[in-house]
Amino acid sequence: MSTDTRSPLVSVMIPTYNQKDYLATAIESALAQTYPAIEIIISDDTSPDPAVAELLERYAAIPKVKVYRNATNLGRVANYRTTLYERTRGEWVVNLDGDDYFYDPTFIEKAMALVAGHPGMVMVSCRCLEETGAERELIRNDTPFSWNEVLNPMQAYQALGDELYYCCHPTTVYHRATALALDFYRYDITAADNESLLRLMACGDLGTIPIWGAVWRNHGGNASLNLTVGQMVGNLKAVEAPRSMRTNPLSKVPAAFGTQWCDRYLYNQARRQARSLIKSRRDWQGYFVYLAAVARISPRVGLKILLHPKNLLRLLRTPFINIYKRMPPKTS
């Protein structure tokens, strides 16, 4: 594939497993991107459904598409990693899961235009829509587009903590060489993408563009839905990711800022998961397992969540609720 020097090659990774009902839309949305210098790398993790093989055979004939089928099932994260490390050639990469799709055909073009004007940038992000329900309703995040066009790492982390910025996997184009140096997709957790991108944020400027770049499909089979307590604990590695960059030579974030920010971010993220365990699931055993894992990262944050008034009130009420439930029904 030939590309001119003004258009760095962008690799669009499409990892997939048994997603025949969604995969064609993902591929077509990548082919519809207006940026000329792209390669589309489809990595099928040995889908047993023959309909997937038939679909991919049709696309394999397109010059900018390369189709790979893993010899054995690697699993979601290992498929990400194998695709990035062994199959992509681009200077820049964006990952589009096989059940998601690009929404704005100019996304990559606009991202690379921003990269061209700002040397030293490591990633460019935009907004992500959520598609949910039988009617496939598109849900937009109501947070206003209040980002600067270019953020330094400290500004980006601050905006992330204030929930004014987020780097979503299918709407983030990232610098491949820096990602490799950071050991991208190093943990087999459902939040492996977040863990990787949150570390990358520390390594250079971040570009932002005020468009809805892609759609994340919430169809009930997503790896990030219906997490077990063990998976929630594993995903704390993603929340802890910026903290791990304090001693990384690639980081451009002062250590003091990182420590203060990380405790705040850990609290905001962990308290939501902890509350879901006791409010929605009523799983007090899971709550304390999760809280112990948080405390191992930061005892102060673990204690702060434990002593949150709403959590304490639920804890105090629980024995009485259980006694009431065991009482025999009243007789008339």
C-alpha positions, 0 to 999 in steps of 0.5 A: 500500500503506498501512502504519501509522506503527509499522510501517515498510515493509520491501522484500524484494528477490528478484533472480532469473535462471533459477531456476524450480526454486527461485523459488516457494519463495523467494516463498512464504517471503516471503509467509509472513512475519508482519510486515504492512508488506512489499513483495516486489520480484521482479527477473527478469534476463531469464530465457530460460526461459518457465517463469520468466515463467509462474511470475512472472505468477501472483504478479504479481496479488498486491497486495504483490508487484511483478514487474519484468523487466529490458530486458537482462541486467544481471548479478547485482550490477547487478540487486541495485543496480537493484532497491535504488535504483530499485524498493524503497520501504521504509525497510528492505530485505532481499535474498533471492536467488531460489534461497534462502528464509526459514526462520523466518516471524517473522524480519522481525517480530522484526527490526523489533521490535528496530529499534523499540526502538533508534533509530540501528540500521542493520541486524539479523541472525540465523543462516543455514542451508545446504541442500546435497546431493541430500537437501537436508540443512540444515546448522547452524553450530555456533558458539553464539549468544553475541551481545549483542542490540545491538552497537555497531560496534566490538563487531560487528567484534570478534565478526566477527573472533572468528567469533561473528557474521556478517551473511549477505545473506538474514538481514540487514535493513538501513536503506535510506537508509544503504545508498544513502549508502554506494553499496551493491553498488558492485563487480561481484564475487561478494562484493558483498553482503559488501563492502556489509554490512561497510561498513554495520557501521561506521555504527551499532548492529547488532541480533541475534536468535537464530533461523535466519532463512533458508536459503542453498541450496548447489546447485553453481550458486551464484556464490560457489562454484568461484571463479577466482583472478581472482574471489578477488582481486576479493573482497579488496575485501570483506575490505578493506571495513572498512578503506575506512571509516576516512575515511568520515564515516558511520563510527563506528569509531575509525581506530586500531581499524579499522587493527589489526582490518583486518589481523587480519581480512585475515589470517584470511580471506586465508590460507584462500583462499591455502591452498585454492589450494595444498592443494586445487587445487595452483595455485602460480601462482594462489597467488602472484597472490593473495598479491601482491594481498593484499600490495598491501593489507597487505605485512605480512599478505602476508608473514605468509601466505607465511612460514606454516610449512605454506605454506612446507613445501608450497612446498619439497616441490613441486619434489620431488613434480613430479620424482617424478611425472615419473620412469618407472615401475619395471620388474620 
